[in-house]
Amino acid sequence: MPMPTIPADRPVLGQDLPLLAARLNRTPAECCALIGISPSSWSVWKKRGDQPIPSPTVALAIRLYDCFPELAPREPTPEELLALVSQVTGQAVPQTRLAALLGRERTSGYRWTQRGRPSLPVSRLIGAVQRLLLTRFTAGLHQYEQMVAQEAAARGIADLFQEGSWVAEKD
């Protein structure tokens, strides 16, 4: 069992929240989603650093993830989704197409693979698309691509995958 960062001889305190985020390599927003609290609760509890977390349930979740960080679910990376889409299609899929599938501009795919992780909404969408592909394979990908194209068309974008941009051209 990994060594926990939160001492066992005291309750979980607000000052432990940044330790949890660091241990899990997550942002505060990701930690809030993980343990089921609002960002405002996180902020208030963190400011009251020497006071116990008011909810025993949340404190236990924090302690559990502190002891077993591997239990914290994580969304797949853009690279992992790109590899899965390529596997499902049987061909290499460009990063620009991945960006379009995730509602972002064409340069985002490259940026994610070179300089860091995507925003929380994009990460959540990556996880959902991965689950779709793992359960529905090629049919799921085709259904999702149709959804993406429909949303783009509804926004006035004629051929998203050709244009690579979620910004509609002005007349």
C-alpha positions in Angstrom: 0.0 0.0 0.0 1.4 3.4 -0.9 2.3 5.8 1.9 -0.6 8.2 2.4 0.1 11.9 2.6 -2.7 12.6 5.0 -1.8 11.7 8.6 -4.0 8.9 10.1 -4.1 10.5 13.5 -6.3 13.5 12.6 -9.3 14.2 10.4 -9.0 15.2 6.8 -8.6 19.0 6.8 -9.1 21.7 4.2 -5.3 21.9 3.9 -5.3 18.4 2.5 -7.2 19.3 -0.6 -4.1 20.6 -2.5 -2.2 17.5 -1.4 -4.9 15.4 -3.0 -4.8 17.3 -6.2 -1.0 17.0 -6.4 -1.1 13.3 -5.5 -3.6 12.5 -8.2 -2.1 14.9 -10.7 -5.5 16.5 -11.1 -6.8 20.1 -11.2 -9.1 21.2 -8.4 -12.0 21.1 -10.8 -11.2 17.4 -11.6 -10.9 16.6 -7.9 -14.3 18.2 -7.3 -15.9 16.0 -10.0 -14.1 13.0 -8.6 -15.2 13.4 -5.0 -18.6 14.9 -5.8 -18.3 18.4 -4.4 -18.8 21.9 -5.9 -15.8 24.1 -6.7 -17.2 26.6 -4.1 -17.1 23.9 -1.4 -13.5 23.1 -2.4 -12.6 26.8 -2.1 -14.3 27.3 1.2 -12.8 24.2 2.7 -9.3 25.0 1.4 -9.5 28.5 2.9 -10.4 26.9 6.3 -7.3 24.8 6.1 -7.1 23.8 9.7 -10.7 22.7 10.0 -12.0 19.2 9.2 -13.8 18.5 6.0 -17.5 18.8 7.1 -18.7 15.7 5.3 -17.4 12.3 6.6 -18.3 10.8 3.2 -16.1 13.3 1.3 -13.4 12.9 3.9 -13.4 9.1 3.4 -13.3 9.5 -0.3 -10.3 11.8 0.0 -8.6 9.4 2.4 -9.3 6.5 0.1 -7.8 8.2 -3.0 -4.8 9.4 -0.9 -4.1 5.8 0.1 -4.9 4.3 -3.3 -4.4 6.9 -6.0 -4.7 4.2 -8.7 -8.4 3.9 -7.9 -9.1 7.4 -9.1 -10.7 7.0 -12.6 -9.1 9.0 -15.3 -10.2 10.0 -18.7 -8.2 8.7 -21.6 -5.7 11.1 -23.2 -6.2 12.5 -26.7 -3.4 10.2 -27.9 -5.2 7.1 -26.5 -8.5 8.1 -28.2 -6.6 8.9 -31.5 -5.1 5.4 -31.4 -8.5 3.8 -30.7 -10.2 5.8 -33.5 -7.4 4.7 -35.8 -7.8 1.1 -34.7 -11.6 1.2 -35.2 -11.2 2.7 -38.7 -8.2 0.6 -39.7 -6.3 3.6 -40.8 -4.3 6.5 -39.4 -6.5 9.3 -38.3 -5.0 12.8 -38.3 -4.9 14.9 -35.2 -7.0 17.5 -37.1 -9.9 15.1 -37.4 -9.7 14.2 -33.7 -9.9 17.9 -32.9 -13.0 18.3 -35.1 -14.6 15.2 -33.5 -14.1 16.9 -30.1 -15.5 20.2 -31.0 -12.2 22.1 -31.3 -10.2 23.8 -33.9 -7.8 21.8 -36.1 -4.6 22.9 -34.2 -5.9 21.6 -30.9 -5.1 18.0 -31.7 -1.5 18.9 -32.2 -1.4 21.1 -29.1 -2.8 18.3 -26.9 -0.2 15.8 -28.0 2.7 18.3 -27.7 2.0 20.6 -24.8 -0.5 19.4 -22.3 -3.9 18.1 -21.6 -7.2 19.3 -22.9 -9.8 21.2 -20.9 -12.1 19.3 -18.5 -15.1 19.3 -20.9 -12.9 17.9 -23.7 -11.5 15.3 -21.3 -15.0 14.2 -20.4 -16.0 14.0 -24.0 -12.9 12.0 -24.8 -13.9 9.5 -22.1 -17.5 9.3 -23.5 -16.3 8.8 -27.1 -13.9 6.1 -25.9 -16.7 4.2 -24.1 -18.8 4.5 -27.2 -16.1 3.1 -29.4 -15.3 0.3 -27.0 -19.0 -0.8 -26.9 -20.2 0.0 -30.4 -17.0 -0.1 -32.4 -17.3 1.1 -36.1 -21.1 1.6 -35.9 -20.6 3.8 -32.8 -18.0 5.9 -34.6 -20.2 6.4 -37.6 -23.1 7.4 -35.3 -20.9 9.9 -33.5 -19.5 11.3 -36.7 -23.1 11.9 -37.9 -23.8 13.7 -34.6 -20.7 15.9 -35.1 -21.7 16.7 -38.7 -25.3 17.5 -37.7 -24.1 19.9 -34.9 -21.7 21.5 -37.3 -24.4 21.9 -40.0 -26.8 23.4 -37.4 -24.0 26.0 -36.7 -23.7 26.9 -40.3 -20.6 24.8 -41.0 -21.0 23.0 -44.3 -18.2 20.5 -44.2 -16.5 20.4 -40.8 -14.1 17.6 -41.6 -12.9 19.3 -44.8 -12.7 22.8 -43.3 -11.4 21.7 -39.9 -13.0 24.6 -38.1 -15.9 25.1 -35.8 -16.2 28.7 -36.9 -18.8 29.3 -39.6 -17.6 31.5 -42.5 -19.3 34.8 -42.7 -21.2 35.6 -45.9 
